[in-house]
Amino acid sequence: MKRRLTILGFITLVVIALTSVALIAPTPASAGGAMKISGTILDGTDLCDYEADGVAEPTIFPLYFPMEEGGLHGCLYSYADSYDESPSGTIRERGHEIFISHDPNNVGTFESTYLFTVKFDEDGNELWGRCQHPIIKGTGTGIFEGVTGRIDIKDDIGAGNFPYKGHLRW
């Protein structure tokens, strides 16, 4: 005797199949692939509180990552380690930093190093600036445990903010 699949039976099978796929689908953390991130960072002087976040006072103003689709949310505290200037006036600053997530659903931290390169005109106005922030392997906690990757930031002088893009890998 042949069994016929009723509409209700078919819908039940589809729901079970989709639920099974959702339960075993890899997340960026388990997939081993890179998760792209991007957004616009703001000056965090009035938006970040290093004492509340439990870190040392930064040597540079903090950067605030507002909640955005496809981006991080939290504060980046930076600590300058070295500085040099080329004969052309280009300045390079190197240091280390810590990112503190402010996303209540994705709590965690990671540390990175940075290389900031900037050029000023003769009046001290920034002409351009950019920095690279490679994440230090083994420093992630919480949602960032095991994370590696890099964040690249470019100063938007006209807008007064800092667009960024990068990738995180677990």
N, C-alpha and C positions, 0 to 999 in steps of 0.2 A: 504494500500500500504506500503510495507516494504521500509525503507530507508537504503541505503547502505552507509557505512562510506568510504569515499574516502581516499586515502593516505594523501592528503593535510589536510583533516579534522582530520584524526588520529594524524598527526604531530601537528596540532594546539591544540588538546586536551592534548597531552603530554606536550607541552610547557606551557600551562596554568596550568596544574597540578604541574609541577616542579616549576614553578614560585610561585605558592601558597604555596608549601611546603617550599621553600627558604624564603618566607616572614614571615612564622610563626615558622620556625625552631628555637629552643632556642639557644641563644649564651651562652658562659660560664657565663656571667654576669646575664642572666635571667634564666638559667637552674637550679640554686641553687646547681649545682655540682661543684666539684673541677676541676680546670684547672692545669694540670701538667706543670711545667717549668723546664728547665735544660739548662746548658751551661757551659762556662768556663769564669771566671772573671779574669781580669788583674789588675795589680797595676795601679791605676789611677792617680798617682802623676803628670804625664805629659799629662793626657788625660781628667781630670776633672778640672773644674774651679769653686770653691765654691762661689766666688764673682759673677760670671756671673749667677750662679744658684740661687743666693739670699739667701744663708745660711751662718751660722757662720763658721769660720775656724774650720775644724775637728781636733780632738786631735790625730787621727790616719790617716795614709795615706788613701786617698779615694780609693774605689774599682770601676772599670769600667766594666760594662756589655756591651760587644760589641753586635752589631746586629747579632743575630743567630736565626735560625729556632727553635721555641719552647722555646725561652728565653726572658728575659727582655732586654731592651736597655736603658742605662743611668748610673748615678753615685750614689753610696751609700756613704754618709758621716757619719762617726761614731764619737761618743763622749763618752769617758770612764767615768764611774761613780765610779767603785770600782775595787779592785785588791786584790788577796790573793794568797799565795803559800803554797802548802802542804809540809809536811816533805820529801816527795819523789821528790820534785822539780817541780811538775806539777803546772802550773800557771793558774789561772782562772780570767778572766777579764769580768766585766759586764758593760753594757752601753746602750745607746740609739742611734738611727740613723734615717736618712731620705733618702729615695730613690727619685731621681728626674729623671723622664723619659726624654730621649733624642730622642724618637721616635716621629716624627712630626705628625704621624697619631694616636698616643695614648698618648696624653699629660696628665700628672698627677703626683701625689706624694703619698707616704704613709710613715708612721713612724713605726719603730719596736724597740724592745729591742734586746739585744744579750748577749750570753754567749760564750766567746771564751776560749777554753782550749788548752794549748800548753805545750810542754816539750822540753827543750834544753839540749844539752850535756854540759860537763864541760868547753868547749871552747866557748859556746854561740851559737852554731849552732842548728837550729831547727831540732828536731827529728821527730816530728809530730805536727799537729795542726788542729783543727776543731772548727766550731762555729754553733750555732743555732740562728735563727733570727725570732722569732714570730712577726707577724704584729699586731700592736696595733689597735684594733677595733675602728672605727669611725675617723681614721686619714686620710683616703684616700681622694684625690681630683681628679677631672677630670675623666679619664678612671678608676681610682682606687677607686672612691667613693663607700663606702660600702664593700671594700675588707677586707678579713681576710686571714689567712693562715700562712705559715712558709717557710723559705728558710734555707737549710742546706748547709754549705760550708766545704770542706775538702782541706787543703793545699796540693798541689802536689809540694813537695820540689825540686825534680829533674827537673821538667819542669818550675818551677818558676811561676806557675799560681794557680788558685783556682777553681776547678770544683764545680758546685753547682747543686742542685736539690731541688724541693719543690712543693708547690701547692698554688694556689690562689683560694679563694671562695668568691662569691658575694651573 
